[in-house]
Amino acid sequence: PSRVSRATKMTDFTDIWSYLSRGPLLWLTATLAAYALGDACFRAANRRPIVNPVLVAVAILAVMLKATATPYATYFEGAQFVHFLLGPATVCLALPLWDNLPRVRKAALPLLAALLAGSVTAIASALAIARSFGISGEILASLAPKSTTAPVAIGISQAIGGSPTLTAVMVILTGITGAVVATPLLNLLRIKDWRARGFATGVAAHGIGTARAFQVHPTAGAFAGLGMGLNAVLTAIIAPMLLRLFQ
């Protein structure tokens, strides 16, 4: 009887999970809960960069999807509302940038030079390393826009013959890596200008890096948003040209 009871409970749980997993609310809730837990870990670790809340949330959700054998497409049906909010959130970055407009004007030429250097380095270094390992074709094209914000990077990848899915993965990994290493690296280099720190982070690590920059200092966040936006435009122009040089 006990075995039958356990089997019945397991069947009931499976039926309930099957019903819930088909609804979008479950995965939206899971996404928000995972980030809340990641942010709690980040605060508990005294805001250490290695305990990045996005990194923690991604790890939690990956384990959940693997454990429940849930396809990513099913998860995204619920999480797409958060994805939709990326657009308005990106537009809102213009507000702190407007507050720092006089600073932007004063540093226009250095910012353009840094943008060009950062964008070319991000693309060329990825392509050069990939080519040294014998990577070519679709995979090589997918790596070119990795330092650009996801919607733009996916569009660029499609245009130059890459895989949008692989590009999206590389964009996320680049953003998380940049958010984790930016602060300690810039501290090691003794760069104290918040404009330079933020702009470099935004160019190299797009939205996730920009979020990290806002956590560190508002001026750094504003310039990170500027770097992210300008890098998206410049990458769309130069990525196809640099890709041809490595193909």
N, C-alpha and C positions, 0 to 999 in steps of 0.2 A: 504493500500500500504506500509506503514512503517513497519508493522509486516512482510509482505512478504519479504521486503528488508532485514530486520534483519535476517529472517530465511534463506534467500539465502546466506547472508554473513557468517552465522554460518556454513551452509553446505559447503561453499567454504573453510572455515578455517579447518573444519574437514577433508575434502578431502586432503588439502595441508599437514596437520599434519600427516595423515595416510601415505602419500607418503614419507614424510621426515623421519618418525620414522622407516621405514623399511631400510633406508640406514645407513651404519656404520659411515659415517662422522658426523651425527648429535650427536651421543652419545660420539664420540671421542672429538668433539668440546665442548660438555657440560662438559665432565670430566676435560678438560684443563681449561675451563672458571671457573668451580667451584673451582678448586685448586687456580687459580689466584685470585679469590675473597677471598678465605680463607687466602691466603698469604697477601693480602692487609689488611684484618681485623687483622691479626697477627701483621703486622707492625704498624697499627694504634693504636693497644693496647700496643705499646712499647714492643713487643715480650713477652707478658705474657704467661706462659705455658698453662693456661686454654683456651686461644684462639688458640689452635693448628690448623694449616691450614688443616691438614688431617681430623680432627674432623669436622671442618666447611664444608669442601668439601663433606664429607660423608652425613652430615645432608642436605645439599642443594640437592644433587643427590637423596637422599631418598624421599624428598618431591616431587621432579620432577617426579620420577617414580610412586609414589603413586597418584599424581594429574593426570597424563596422563594414568594411568592403564597400564603401560608398563612392561611386564615380564622382570625379571632379565636376562634371556637368550638373549632377544632381545638387552638389553643394553650392555651385555658383547660382543656381536658380534662387536660392534663399539669400545668398550674400550679395546679389547684384545691386541691392539698394545701397549698400555701403560703397560699392563700385561707382554707382551713379553720383554719390556725394563727392567723389574725387574732383569732378568738374567744378562745382561751386566752391569747394575748398581751395582749388588752385586759383580761381578768380579772386578770392578773398585775400590772396597774398599781395594783391595790388594796394591794399589799404596801408600796411606798414611801409611798403615801398614809397607810396606817395608822401608819407610823413618824413621819409629820408631823401626826398628828391634833391634838395640842395647838396647833400653829400654825394649823391650819384653824379650830379653835374660836375662837381669839382674833380671827381676821380674818373671821368669818362674815358680818357685815353688809357690809363693803366688798366681799367676794367676791360676794355676791348682787347688789349694785348693779352691779358690773362685769359680771357675767353678763347681767343684763337689758340693760344698755347695749350690750354686745358682740353679743348675739344679735339684738336689734332692729336695730342698725346693719348687721349682716351681711346680714340679709334685706332690709330696706328699701332699702339702697343699691343692691343688685343689681337689685331690682325697679324702682326709680326710674330707674336708668341704662338698663335694658332698655326701659322704657316710652318714654323720651326718644328712643330709636331706632326706635320704632314696633313693638316686639316685643310680642306678645300670645299668648293661648291656651296651647297645650301647652308651647311653648318658655319662656314666662314662668313657668309653674308649675314647670318643671324647674329653674329657677335659684334658687328660694326656699330649698331646703335645702342649698345648696352648701357651707356651712361646717360641716356635720355629718358625723360619721363615716359611711363608705359604706353599711353595712347599714341604718342608721337613715334616711339620706338617701334611699335607694332606696325604702324603705317609705313615707316621707312623700310622695315624688314620685308613687308609684302612687295614693295616697289622694287627692291633690289634683288629679289629672288631668294630671300631667307625664309625661315620657318617662324611664323608669328608666335607659336607656342614656346619654342626654344628661346626666342628673344625675350618673351615675357619672364621666363624663369631667370635668364641672365640679368635682366633689369632688376628684379627683386633681390637677387644675390648681390649685385653691385651696390644697390641702395643700402642693404643691411650691413655689408662689409664697410662701406664708407661711413655710415653712421657710427659703427663701432670703433673704427680706427682714427677717425678725423680728429677728435679732441686730443687724445694722447699724442698723435703724430704732430699736430700743430703746436702743442705744448713743447714737445721735444725740439722742434725747429725754432722755438721762442718767437713765434709770430703772435703779436699781441693786438694788432689792429683788427677790430671786430668786423670791419668791412672786408678785409682780405680773407679772414677766416671763414666768414659766411659765404662769400662769393666762391671760394675754392670748393667748399663743401657742396654747394648747390650745383656747380658745374660737374663735379665728379660723381655725386651720389643722388642727384635729382630730388624727388619728393621726400623720400625717407630721410635723406641727409638734411633736407631743409627743415623737416620736423625736429630733427636733433638740434639743428642750429638755433631754432626758436627756444628750445629747452635751455640752451646755454646762455643766450643773450638776444634781446629783441633786435638790435642792429644787425647782428650776425644772421638772424632769421630773415630779415628784410632783404639783405644782399644775397642770401642763399636763394631766395625766391627769384630774384633778378637773374642770378646765374643759371638757375634751372630753366627759366623761360628763354633766355638768349641762346643757351646751349642747344635747346630743342630746335630752334630755327637754324642755327649754324650747322648742326649735325645733319639736318635734312638736306642741306646744300652740298656739304663736303663728303659725307659718307659714301655716296656712289662713286665719286672721283677717287677717293683713297682705296676703295675696294678694288677698283680696276687695276691699280698699281700692284696689288698683292695677288691678283688672280692669274 
